[in-house]
Amino acid sequence: MNDILPQHLASWVFAARNSQAVAVRCGERWLSYQQLADGAHNLAQALPPLQVERPVYALVMKKSIDAVQAIVAVLSIGGCYAPLDASYPVERLKAILGTLQPRAVLTDSHSDAIVRVIAGQMALPVINIDNPIRLAEPMNSAVSQPMAAILHTSGSTGLPKSVHIGAAQIYAFTDWVINEFNLSAADRVLNHAPLAFDLTFLDLFATFRAGATLILTTESEAGSGARLRQICHQQRATVWHSTPTSLRLLLMSDELARFPDMRAVMFAGEPMQGELLTRLIALFPDAEFYNIYGSSEANDTFCYRCPKTPIVGIVPLGYPLAYTDWLLLDDQQQPVDPVAGGELWVHCPTLMAGYGDARLTQEVFRQFDGKRYFRTRDRVRRDEQGIFHFLGRCDWIVKLNGFRVDLLDVEQIALRSGCVEECVAFVSQRDGERQLELVAYGSEAWNTLMLRQYMARYLPPYALPRRYHQSKTPLEKNSNGKLCRRSITQQFNP
């Protein structure tokens, strides 16, 4: 293992004073910190030597202890890991891997067959972590390069944007987490999010730096409220971190027992409704609740310690973190009265390096007073007490269960199907649940199943509409010939 700090993160597995302490647990299986480090070291010997000009290793595999070990292995040689959801459509995986051009693709037996087909078309080496083959040549020593992770978010071109995140940025973020929430070796942190989601930076790296235990949930467990409850009780979880939608699962279980060991419940990724928070506080009466606001590009920048008294409407964003500078600007990027609200721009040490695309990166960054600010595209206001409140998005990107979905991206894929001429994607509120819907018109006959099957080839499951509306006439336009989105949405979402 290397000793490059803070540039690279693998050495953090030695944060525990006791190397035999449990680092990660999933079901009946667990690894100590020493076992995690040793296993990562062995896997690193099977990786093609890192090249500074080509430091990325893609991970296409299901969430597991072995996947966590693969992340540590990549970081241990100074590499940059790019986790990709194994459930992504083939066309989406092809597009991302084609852009990344990784040094190698790491996979597991579950995804090996399809990964080898895709990677073979690009002449990319494939490493099966379930059966890694040690390289004949000695492993190169660790290389110092700044990037640690590449995540992917929704893009308006039909292709996802790659968010390039440096090790120093993650290090600064985990510093805040450990100090703010007093994370220690006594904690057991429950991970709910997929490894390709930015919430896992807290789950993995802050946990390991503190010498705490990571409780990993499988993909099937993450969707079951009853199973999540069982895991919390059995493993005596002390810290929960997920989206509000994921927390709602706990209320859908028949048994509503309380969780006496839980001391901190953190939620992020989407707005939390006050009504839901009140119900959750009853479930975790001894825990403190925190609304954490941020984005993949900036990580977390605001935090709100929630009162136990009921909150009406959306839970506030709270206060900027100590390392966050902020601006509220109008459409002309001029300062506005914070009480009235405006578009939020942030400057912090956790900002991404960029999108890997100079044009896209330039669109979201601007210099103010010599500082580099990121454009969040969120509308925010600050009240007289200094508390910040979320007002909505400035564009068509929405959050569903913590995942960012670009409505224009969804529409573009539908239009490419050949059977749709016009369409509008929107988010509805049905039976207390936010869901994605699509209104579409086409001169040729089409059916929902056919359109859904086509869109599923290019979009991840969370970006697929749950409900489809077939319009028999062209969609309403305004005097400029543009679609009347609000009117169309109201018509199909009364």
C-alpha positions in Angstrom: 0.0 0.0 0.0 1.3 3.5 -0.7 1.9 6.2 1.8 0.9 9.2 -0.4 -1.4 11.4 1.7 -3.6 13.3 1.2 -3.3 12.7 -2.6 -4.6 9.2 -2.4 -7.0 7.5 -0.1 -6.1 3.8 0.2 -3.8 4.4 3.2 -6.9 5.6 5.1 -7.7 1.9 5.8 -5.0 2.1 8.4 -6.8 4.8 10.3 -8.0 2.2 12.8 -5.6 1.9 15.7 -6.6 -1.7 15.9 -5.9 -3.4 12.5 -8.2 -6.3 13.6 -11.2 -4.0 14.0 -14.0 -4.7 11.5 -13.7 -2.4 8.5 -16.7 -3.6 6.4 -19.5 -6.0 6.9 -22.2 -7.3 4.5 -24.5 -10.0 5.7 -22.5 -12.7 7.4 -19.3 -11.7 5.8 -16.8 -9.2 7.2 -13.3 -8.0 6.8 -10.9 -6.5 9.3 -8.9 -3.4 8.3 -5.9 -5.6 7.9 -7.8 -8.1 5.7 -9.2 -5.2 3.6 -5.8 -3.8 3.1 -4.2 -7.2 2.3 -6.9 -8.1 -0.2 -6.7 -4.8 -1.9 -2.9 -5.2 -2.2 -3.3 -8.6 -3.8 -5.8 -7.4 -6.3 -3.6 -4.4 -7.1 -1.0 -6.9 -8.3 -3.4 -8.0 -11.0 -4.0 -4.5 -12.4 -2.2 -3.2 -15.5 0.4 -0.7 -14.3 -1.0 2.8 -13.9 -0.1 5.5 -16.5 -0.2 9.1 -15.4 -1.8 10.1 -18.7 -4.3 7.2 -18.3 -5.0 6.8 -14.6 -8.7 5.6 -14.7 -9.9 2.1 -13.9 -13.6 1.4 -14.5 -15.6 -0.8 -12.1 -18.6 -2.6 -13.5 -19.9 -4.9 -10.8 -22.6 -5.4 -8.2 -22.2 -3.8 -4.8 -20.3 -6.1 -2.5 -17.3 -6.2 -0.1 -15.2 -7.2 -3.0 -16.3 -4.1 -4.9 -15.2 -2.0 -1.9 -11.9 -3.8 -1.9 -11.5 -3.1 -5.7 -11.9 0.6 -5.0 -9.2 0.5 -2.3 -7.0 -1.5 -4.7 -7.2 1.1 -7.4 -6.5 4.0 -5.0 -3.6 2.1 -3.5 -1.6 2.4 -6.7 -2.5 6.1 -7.1 -5.3 5.4 -9.6 -8.7 6.9 -10.2 -11.8 4.7 -9.9 -14.9 5.1 -12.1 -17.8 3.0 -10.7 -20.5 2.1 -13.2 -23.8 0.5 -12.4 -23.8 -3.0 -13.8 -27.5 -2.6 -14.5 -26.9 0.2 -17.0 -28.1 -0.5 -20.6 -25.4 -1.9 -22.9 -25.4 1.2 -25.1 -24.9 3.5 -22.1 -22.0 1.4 -20.8 -20.4 1.5 -24.3 -20.7 5.3 -24.5 -19.2 5.8 -21.0 -16.3 3.4 -21.5 -15.6 4.8 -24.9 -15.2 8.2 -23.4 -13.3 7.1 -20.3 -10.8 4.8 -22.2 -9.8 3.3 -18.9 -6.6 1.5 -18.2 -8.6 -1.6 -17.4 -12.2 -2.6 -16.6 -12.7 -4.4 -13.3 -15.8 -6.6 -13.1 -17.2 -9.6 -11.2 -18.6 -13.0 -12.3 -22.1 -11.6 -12.4 -21.2 -9.0 -15.1 -18.1 -10.7 -16.7 -19.7 -11.9 -19.9 -21.3 -8.7 -21.1 -18.3 -6.6 -19.9 -15.9 -8.7 -21.9 -18.0 -8.3 -25.0 -18.1 -4.5 -24.6 -14.5 -4.1 -23.6 -13.3 -6.5 -26.3 -14.7 -4.1 -28.9 -12.5 -1.4 -27.5 -9.4 -3.5 -26.8 -9.7 -2.8 -23.1 -8.2 -5.2 -20.5 -10.7 -6.9 -18.2 -10.0 -8.0 -14.7 -12.5 -10.3 -12.9 -12.1 -9.6 -9.2 -13.5 -13.0 -8.3 -10.5 -14.6 -10.1 -7.7 -12.1 -10.5 -4.5 -13.3 -12.2 -1.4 -11.9 -10.7 0.8 -10.1 -13.3 4.1 -11.8 -14.2 5.9 -8.4 -14.2 6.4 -6.7 -10.8 3.8 -4.0 -10.0 4.9 -0.5 -10.6 5.2 1.7 -7.5 2.3 4.0 -6.7 2.0 7.1 -8.9 1.1 10.5 -7.7 -1.7 12.1 -9.8 -4.5 14.2 -8.5 -7.7 12.4 -9.6 -9.4 9.9 -7.3 -12.9 9.2 -8.7 -15.0 9.8 -11.7 -18.8 9.7 -11.3 -21.5 10.2 -13.9 -24.5 12.4 -13.9 -27.3 13.1 -16.3 -26.4 15.0 -19.4 -28.5 17.0 -21.9 -26.9 15.4 -25.0 -28.2 11.9 -24.3 -24.8 11.0 -22.8 -23.9 11.3 -19.1 -21.5 13.9 -17.9 -18.3 12.6 -16.1 -17.6 14.4 -12.9 -13.8 14.4 -12.1 -13.1 14.5 -8.4 -9.7 14.9 -6.8 -8.4 13.0 -3.8 -7.7 16.4 -2.0 -11.4 17.3 -2.5 -12.6 14.0 -0.9 -10.1 14.5 1.9 -11.4 18.0 2.7 -15.0 16.7 2.7 -14.2 13.8 5.0 -12.4 16.1 7.4 -15.7 18.0 7.7 -17.8 14.8 8.2 -15.6 13.4 10.9 -15.4 16.7 12.9 -19.1 17.7 12.4 -20.6 14.3 13.3 -17.9 13.1 15.7 -17.4 10.0 13.7 -15.2 7.5 15.6 -14.1 3.9 15.7 -17.2 3.1 17.8 -19.6 4.0 15.0 -21.3 1.6 12.6 -22.2 3.4 9.4 -25.0 2.0 7.3 -24.4 2.4 3.5 -27.6 2.4 1.4 -26.5 4.2 -1.8 -25.0 2.4 -4.9 -21.2 2.7 -5.2 -21.6 4.9 -8.3 -23.5 7.5 -6.2 -21.7 10.4 -4.5 -23.2 9.7 -1.1 -20.7 6.8 -0.8 -17.8 9.3 -0.3 -19.1 9.7 3.2 -20.0 6.0 3.6 -16.6 4.7 2.6 -13.9 7.3 3.1 -15.1 9.1 6.2 -15.9 5.7 7.8 -12.5 4.3 7.0 -10.7 7.5 8.1 -12.4 7.3 11.4 -11.7 3.6 11.8 -15.4 2.9 12.1 -17.3 -0.1 10.6 -19.1 0.2 7.2 -22.3 -1.8 7.0 -22.9 -2.5 3.4 -26.4 -3.3 2.1 -26.8 -5.3 -1.1 -29.0 -4.0 -3.9 -31.9 -6.3 -2.9 -31.6 -5.3 0.7 -31.6 -1.6 -0.1 -35.1 -1.9 -1.6 -36.7 -3.7 1.4 -37.8 -1.7 4.4 -38.2 -4.8 6.4 -34.7 -6.0 5.6 -33.2 -2.6 6.3 -34.8 -2.6 9.7 -33.5 -6.0 10.4 -30.0 -5.0 9.5 -30.1 -1.9 11.6 -31.1 -3.9 14.6 -28.8 -6.8 14.1 -25.7 -4.7 13.3 -26.7 -2.0 15.8 -26.1 0.7 13.3 -25.3 4.1 14.8 -25.3 6.3 11.6 -27.7 6.3 8.7 -27.0 8.1 5.4 -29.4 8.0 2.4 -31.9 9.9 0.4 -35.3 10.8 1.9 -37.0 8.4 -0.4 -34.8 5.6 0.9 -35.7 6.5 4.5 -39.4 6.3 3.6 -38.9 2.5 3.1 -38.5 2.1 6.8 -42.1 3.4 7.3 -43.5 0.9 4.9 -42.5 -2.1 7.0 -45.2 -3.8 9.1 -43.1 -3.7 12.3 -42.5 -0.2 13.5 -39.9 -0.9 16.3 -37.6 1.9 17.3 -33.8 2.0 16.8 -32.1 2.8 20.1 -28.5 2.6 18.8 -29.0 5.1 16.0 -27.5 8.5 17.0 -27.4 10.3 13.6 -29.7 10.2 10.6 -28.4 12.1 7.6 -30.3 12.6 4.4 -29.2 14.1 1.1 -29.8 14.0 -2.6 -33.3 15.5 -2.8 -35.7 17.7 -0.8 -37.1 16.3 2.4 -40.8 17.0 3.2 -41.5 18.1 6.7 -44.3 15.6 7.1 -42.0 12.7 6.3 -39.4 14.0 8.7 -41.9 14.1 11.6 -42.7 10.4 11.0 -39.1 9.5 10.9 -38.2 11.4 14.1 -40.8 9.2 15.9 -39.0 6.1 14.5 -35.5 7.4 15.7 -36.4 9.3 18.9 -32.8 9.4 20.2 -31.1 10.4 16.9 -30.2 13.8 15.6 -31.4 14.5 12.0 -29.4 16.4 9.5 -30.3 17.6 6.0 -27.1 17.8 3.9 -27.2 19.7 0.7 -24.8 19.5 -2.2 -24.1 18.1 -5.6 -21.8 15.6 -7.3 -19.8 18.6 -8.6 -19.3 20.3 -5.3 -20.0 17.6 -2.7 -21.8 18.8 0.4 -21.9 22.6 1.0 -24.8 23.2 3.4 -26.2 21.4 6.4 -29.2 21.8 8.7 -29.6 20.2 12.1 -33.3 19.5 12.2 -35.4 20.5 15.2 -37.7 17.8 16.8 -40.7 20.2 16.3 -42.7 19.8 13.1 -41.6 21.5 9.9 -44.1 22.7 7.3 -43.1 22.2 3.7 -39.6 21.4 2.5 -36.9 21.1 5.2 -34.4 24.0 5.0 -30.9 23.6 3.5 -29.6 25.2 6.7 -26.3 27.0 6.9 -23.2 27.0 4.6 -20.4 24.8 5.8 -17.3 26.5 7.2 -15.4 25.9 4.0 -18.3 27.1 1.7 -18.5 30.6 0.1 -21.7 31.4 -1.6 -23.4 33.9 -4.0 -27.0 34.3 -5.0 -27.3 35.8 -8.5 -30.0 36.7 -11.0 -30.3 35.6 -14.6 -27.6 38.2 -15.6 -25.3 36.8 -12.9 -25.7 39.9 -10.8 -26.1 39.8 -6.9 -29.6 39.8 -5.6 -31.2 40.4 -2.2 -30.7 37.0 -0.4 -34.1 37.3 1.2 -35.8 37.4 -2.2 -33.6 34.5 -3.5 -31.6 33.7 -6.6 -29.5 31.1 -8.2 -26.9 29.6 -5.9 -23.2 29.6 -6.8 -20.7 28.0 -4.4 -16.9 28.1 -3.9 -15.3 25.4 -1.7 -12.3 23.1 -1.5 -14.5 20.1 -2.5 -15.3 21.4 -6.0 -14.7 19.0 -8.9 -11.8 19.5 -11.3 -14.3 19.5 -14.2 -16.4 17.3 -16.5 -13.5 16.1 -18.6 -15.0 18.4 -21.3 -13.6 21.9 -21.5 -16.9 23.4 -22.9 -19.2 21.8 -20.4 -16.8 22.8 -17.5 -16.6 26.4 -18.7 -20.4 26.6 -18.7 -20.7 25.9 -14.9 -17.7 27.8 -13.5 -17.0 31.5 -13.2 -14.5 33.6 -11.4 -15.8 36.1 -8.8 -13.3 38.1 -6.7 -10.5 35.7 -7.7 -12.4 32.6 -6.6 -13.8 29.8 -8.8 -17.5 29.4 -8.2 -19.8 26.5 -9.4 -23.2 27.2 -10.7 -25.6 24.8 -8.9 -28.7 25.8 -11.0 -30.7 25.7 -7.7 -32.9 28.6 -6.7 -32.3 29.4 -3.0 -33.2 32.2 -0.6 -31.8 33.1 2.9 -34.2 34.2 5.6 -33.7 36.8 8.3 -32.2 34.2 10.6 -29.6 33.3 8.1 -31.1 29.9 7.2 -31.1 29.0 3.5 -34.2 27.5 1.8 -34.5 25.5 -1.4 -36.9 27.1 -3.9 -36.5 24.8 -7.0 -34.3 24.1 -10.0 -33.4 26.7 -12.6 -33.3 24.2 -15.4 -34.9 20.9 -16.3 -32.7 18.7 -14.2 -34.8 17.1 -11.4 -33.9 14.7 -8.6 -35.7 11.4 -8.1 -34.7 9.2 -5.2 -31.4 11.1 -5.1 -30.6 10.5 -8.8 -30.4 13.5 -11.1 -32.5 13.1 -14.2 -32.4 15.6 -17.1 -35.9 15.9 -18.5 -34.5 17.0 -21.8 -32.3 13.9 -21.9 -35.3 11.7 -21.4 -37.2 13.5 -24.1 -34.3 13.3 -26.6 -34.1 9.5 -26.2 -37.9 9.2 -26.8 -37.6 11.4 -29.9 -34.8 9.2 -31.3 -37.1 6.2 -31.2 -38.6 7.1 -34.5 -42.2 6.8 -33.3 -42.4 10.0 -31.3 -42.5 13.4 -32.9 -43.1 15.6 -29.8 -42.9 14.9 -26.1 -42.7 16.4 -22.7 -41.3 14.7 -19.6 -42.4 15.9 -16.2 -42.4 14.8 -12.5 -45.8 14.1 -10.9 -46.9 13.6 -7.4 -49.2 10.6 -7.1 -50.2 9.0 -3.8 -47.5 10.8 -2.0 -44.7 9.7 -4.4 -42.8 11.7 -7.0 -42.5 9.8 -10.3 -41.4 10.5 -13.9 -44.0 10.6 -16.6 -43.9 11.2 -20.4 -46.5 12.8 -22.7 -45.8 11.9 -26.4 -47.3 12.4 -29.8 -46.5 10.6 -33.0 -48.1 10.4 -36.4 -47.4 6.7 -36.6 -49.0 4.2 -34.2 -46.9 3.3 -31.1 -47.5 1.6 -27.8 -46.1 2.1 -24.4 -44.2 -1.2 -24.2 -42.4 -0.6 -27.5 -41.3 2.9 -26.5 -40.3 1.8 -23.0 -38.2 -1.1 -24.4 -36.4 1.4 -26.7 -35.7 3.9 -24.0 -34.4 1.2 -21.6 -31.6 0.6 -24.1 -30.2 4.1 -23.5 -31.4 5.2 -20.0 -30.7 3.8 -16.6 -33.7 2.4 -14.7 -34.1 5.5 -12.5 -34.5 7.8 -15.6 -37.2 5.7 -17.3 -40.8 7.2 -17.1 -43.1 5.3 -14.8 -46.2 6.4 -16.8 -46.7 7.1 -20.5 -49.5 9.3 -22.0 -50.2 9.0 -25.7 -51.6 12.2 -27.2 -53.8 11.8 -30.2 -53.1 15.3 -31.4 -50.0 17.5 -31.7 -48.9 19.0 -28.4 -49.9 22.5 -27.5 -47.6 25.3 -28.6 -47.3 29.0 -27.6 -47.1 31.9 -30.0 -43.4 31.3 -30.5 -44.0 27.8 -31.7 -42.6 26.3 -28.5 -44.2 23.6 -26.5 -46.4 24.9 -23.7 -44.8 22.7 -21.1 -46.7 24.0 -18.1 -50.1 23.6 -19.8 -49.3 20.2 -21.1 -48.1 19.0 -17.7 -51.2 20.3 -16.0 -53.4 18.6 -18.6 -51.9 15.2 -17.9 -51.2 15.7 -14.2 -54.4 17.3 -12.8 
